[in-house]
Amino acid sequence: MVNYVLVWVARIAPSLRVRSWALRRLGATVEPGVSWGLEATLDVFWPELATLEADCIVGYDAVLLCHEFLQDEYRTGEVVVGERAMIGAKAVVLPGVRIGADAQVAANSLVTEDVPPGATVAGVPATVVDRDAADGDGDPTVE
């Protein structure tokens, strides 16, 4: 019940300071400069498995899940959003995923695997669409 109330506070509080406070009270690691979007939702059962590194942005109504029920198993996994990474509106990040530093997740994407630093991913499931920042050669790469 307490977790649910704190998740709710983190979703709708008008202040980023209050949102960060609620996320920390849930047990999540929240580094300085984190921007938590309106109605973004952190896993209510295993919030302590989430890490939001410095200056990352989690967009409007995004969901970070640290657990999932499958047909034959229940699994948990850490979710890490790297420094300066951005997660777009309504994106869903599944358990065990690391979003690398400076990476970008497009809106409405479903992230099922790690995102390399500097890469841009999009789609359901999310796939790399640009590694320009990641490979450093200045030429956009589409996979």
C-alpha positions in Angstrom: 0.0 0.0 0.0 2.8 2.4 0.9 4.6 1.7 -2.4 1.4 2.3 -4.3 0.9 5.7 -2.7 4.6 6.7 -3.3 4.3 5.6 -7.0 1.2 7.7 -7.3 3.0 10.7 -5.7 5.9 10.3 -8.2 3.4 10.1 -11.1 1.4 13.3 -10.3 3.4 15.6 -8.0 3.9 19.0 -9.7 7.5 19.3 -8.4 10.5 17.3 -9.6 11.9 17.6 -6.1 8.9 15.8 -4.7 8.9 13.2 -7.4 12.6 12.4 -6.7 11.9 12.2 -3.0 9.0 9.7 -3.6 11.2 7.6 -5.9 14.0 7.5 -3.3 11.5 6.6 -0.6 10.5 3.7 -2.7 14.2 2.5 -2.7 15.1 3.6 -6.3 18.5 5.1 -6.8 17.9 8.7 -8.1 21.0 10.7 -8.9 21.1 14.5 -9.3 19.4 16.2 -12.3 16.9 13.4 -13.0 13.8 14.5 -14.8 10.8 12.2 -14.1 7.9 12.9 -16.4 4.3 13.5 -15.4 2.5 10.1 -15.0 5.7 8.1 -15.5 5.5 4.9 -13.5 8.1 3.0 -11.6 7.6 -0.7 -10.8 5.5 -0.9 -7.6 6.7 -4.3 -6.4 10.5 -4.0 -6.9 11.3 -0.3 -7.1 14.6 -0.8 -5.4 15.9 -2.5 -8.6 15.7 0.8 -10.5 18.6 3.2 -11.0 18.2 6.6 -12.6 21.7 8.0 -13.3 22.6 11.7 -13.4 20.7 14.0 -15.7 18.5 11.3 -17.3 15.0 12.0 -18.6 12.0 9.7 -18.3 9.2 11.0 -20.4 5.5 11.4 -19.9 3.6 8.2 -19.0 6.7 6.0 -19.5 6.9 2.7 -17.5 10.0 1.1 -15.9 9.2 -2.5 -14.9 11.6 -4.5 -12.7 9.4 -7.6 -12.6 7.2 -9.6 -15.0 4.9 -12.5 -14.8 5.4 -15.1 -17.6 3.5 -18.3 -18.3 6.1 -20.5 -16.5 8.0 -18.1 -14.3 8.2 -14.8 -12.4 11.3 -12.9 -13.0 12.9 -9.7 -11.7 15.8 -7.6 -13.0 17.5 -4.3 -12.5 16.6 -1.4 -14.8 19.3 1.2 -15.2 18.8 4.5 -17.1 22.2 5.8 -17.8 23.6 9.4 -17.5 21.9 11.8 -19.9 19.8 9.0 -21.4 16.3 9.9 -22.6 13.2 7.7 -22.5 10.3 9.0 -24.7 6.6 9.3 -23.8 4.7 6.1 -23.2 7.8 3.9 -23.7 8.0 0.7 -21.6 11.3 -0.7 -20.3 11.2 -4.4 -19.2 13.2 -5.9 -16.3 16.9 -6.5 -16.7 17.4 -3.7 -19.2 20.2 -1.1 -19.1 19.8 2.1 -21.2 23.3 3.3 -21.9 24.6 6.8 -21.3 23.4 9.4 -23.9 21.0 6.8 -25.4 17.5 7.7 -26.6 14.4 5.6 -26.5 11.7 6.7 -28.9 8.1 7.3 -27.7 5.8 4.3 -27.6 8.7 1.8 -27.8 9.0 -1.5 -25.9 12.6 -2.0 -24.7 13.3 -5.7 -24.2 17.2 -5.6 -24.4 20.0 -3.4 -23.4 20.5 -0.1 -25.3 24.1 0.7 -26.2 25.5 4.1 -25.0 24.6 6.8 -27.5 22.3 4.7 -29.6 18.7 5.6 -30.5 16.1 2.8 -30.4 12.5 2.7 -31.6 9.7 0.3 -32.1 8.0 -2.8 -30.6 10.3 -4.4 -29.8 12.8 -1.5 -29.8 15.7 -1.9 -32.2 18.6 0.4 -32.9 17.8 2.9 -35.6 20.8 5.2 -35.1 24.2 4.7 -33.6 25.7 8.0 -34.8 26.6 9.1 -31.3 27.6 5.6 -30.3 30.1 4.8 -33.1 31.5 8.3 -33.2 32.2 8.4 -36.9 29.6 11.2 -37.6 27.7 9.2 -40.1 24.2 8.0 -39.2 23.8 4.2 -39.1 20.5 2.5 -39.5 20.2 -1.2 -38.7 
